[in-house]
Amino acid sequence: MRGTAGGYSPHIDGLRAVAVIAVVLFHAFPVLLPGGFVGVDVFFVISGFLISSILCREFALTTSAGLRVIAQFYSRRIRRIFPALLVVLSTCFALGYCLLLPSSFARLSLQIAASSGFFLNYVLSGNVGYFGGEVAANPLVHLWSLSVEEQFYLIWPLLIWASARSRVRILPVAVFFGALSYFWNLHRNTASAESAYYLLQTRAWELAVGAVLADLKPRLDGALEAIGFGPRRLMEWGLSFFAVIGLLLIGAGFRFIKGDPFYPDEWALLPTIGTGLVILAGKKAWVNGRLLSLPALVGVGLISYPLYLWHWPLLSFLHIAFPEYDTVLPRASLILVALGLAWIVYHSIEIPIRRQPRGWSRPLMLAAAMGSVACLGIISLEMKGLPSRFPKLIQEISDYQYPYSKSWKEGTCFLDPDQEATDFKDDPSDIKAGRPMMLVWGDSHAAALSPGIRKIYGTAFNIVQRTAAGVPPLLGHDIKGHGNSRSLNEKILEEVQREHPRIVVLDANWPDCPWQEIERTVKAVKDAGVSHVFVVGPVPQWTAGLPQQLCNIALRHPKRRIPDRLDTGYLLEPVRIDPLLRSLAERSGAEYLSPCSILHAEGGFLVRLGDSADSLTTFDYGHLTAKGATYVVSHFPKLD
């Protein structure tokens, strides 16, 4: 912490180290530290404190030259932020060019341009949830936090200047805007819950907490200096106690906060209040002066920014392009590589630039370089990810958009999260008088299977599809973020009890839900008098999506024909639970159907049924195409 009234405080860098280590561990080994992502919340409080402290001091010296103070602030920010960011964005562009599908490279190019302009958080808020499986295939998703900070810094210096000119303390201003942001965050609606993770308006309160500390800390330090030795020592012991409580709160956040679409919620107070207590305690608190000021922690804290930038792209590209090596040891090795790169960037690029004489030539050059990187991203985006790098089939696969909305009968047979059971409507073409009913019950994976069921069984059965996004057929199970999930399943069961279908097919993305609870649903359906209950097991799932895996093969073996089967790049969890789910389903009285077994043979899992883009068995990580579903269902038992 440089440039504040109290001089350099090494414990702040130690606290930065704690935050960045938590984030890195969460990204590399999420089971080890499930709440490590809240290290970003710690960063926000630290940033709000440091920036507000510096600006309040500078505006206190001169309010008439406020524009000059703000200009100098932005000059320092450019020197601080741009060098390492330029290196990382350029590296990601080069790796993306070499490793990504055209569609994925176009998306990365958009994110590079957005990162250069510091609005990536708004780009991500429209389509990428932070805790979804698709995040691992987004090398720049972590830069959302940098965009939030820089957007905050566009507004906050002006508010501090206005407060200084009006002779108003920054404390009530920070409390007002912080409270506004906090309650906006807590009262966001369900539809915007996931996007709110990235947005300035729902994150500004954490930076405002730091701004409040910037007002309180100098006053507390002044009070300590003004009182006698005995009371001062007593207060310092009290502050040490605060620091310990603060670290415990931060540690509790790392340990107990879980990633879900509703974060940040009330639990975000743990790391933010904890960080505030540590900062307020100051460098004289024992735990701050001895523990957080350890040279090793301070050293990591000094390189925390480039380390944060580097670690996730390395892990993400490993996950995308080399999934067979995406294991503990390679991930640990890449973290060491990230540490080395961060040290090199900090000492060889960042520090030399920051030490150069003040002036506008260097910031303008850095801004021009950042603009060039943004233009590079825009050009690549306009050229649709430079598809000429790949064989024609890979280009077609990359451009292909599977029409799942029509195939799944979205809005009538496949409901969105905000729809109710009353919105289910049967397709008249599926229903004819006198035929027995086959009811398909489940989530999007069941919806993906339904075109195959219609194709194979549609002439003998009335196909009734009861599927909803993110709602597995698990009775009594609430899905967070999907408030009507329990009632949807209850209504479907009531329909089963009322209509007495001959066959009920239960299907879901089993690895992503408590599949052990399927026994309850099977029993309820059997008790309703259904003669045949089929549980359809998991479909093979692909790291970064099946199209990307075919791209990896094309890159490694450019002269080799695109294979029909793959024995690498698939996730292990669906294969692991397949026999377990079979055993549970059969023990419950259901018949089990295994897409993994149907699609697997010598050479791996079947991935292509022809030489066209629409011939893939799955179009993303694990949803069957219509052709893939038809192939799988054609291997189900013959029924009449």
Secondary structure, DSSP 8 states (H G I E B T S, - for coil): --SSTT---HHHHHHHHHHHHHHHHHHH-TTT-TTGGGHHHHHHHHHHHHHHHHHHHHHHH-STTHHHHHHHHHHHHHHHHHHHHHHHHHHHHHHHHHHS-HHHHHHHHHHHHHHHHT-HHHHHHTT--TTSGGGGG-TTGGGHHHHHHHHHHHHHHHHHHHHHHTT--HHHHHHHHHHHHHHHHHT--GGGTTGGGG-GGGTHHHHHHHHHHHHHHHHHHHHHHHS-HHHHHHHHHHHHHHHHHHHHHHHHHHHH----TT-SSGGGHHHHHHHHHHHHH-TTSHIIIIITT-HHHHHHHHTHHHHHHHHHHHHHHHHHH-GGG-SHHHHHHHHHHHHHHHHHHIIIIIHHHHHS-SSSHHHHHHHHHHHHHHHHHHHHHHTTT-GGGS-HHHHHHHH----HHHHTTBTTTEE-TT--GGG----GGG--TT--EEEEEESHHHHHHHHHHHHHHTTTSEEEEEEETT--S-TT--BTTBTTHHHHHHHHHHHHHHH--SEEEEE--GGGTTGGGHHHHHHHHHHTT-SEEEEE-----BTT-HHHHHHHHHHH-TTS---SEESSSB-HHHHHHHHHHHHHHHHTT-EEE-HHHHHEETTEEE-BSSSSGGGBSBSSSS-B-HHHHHHHHTTS----
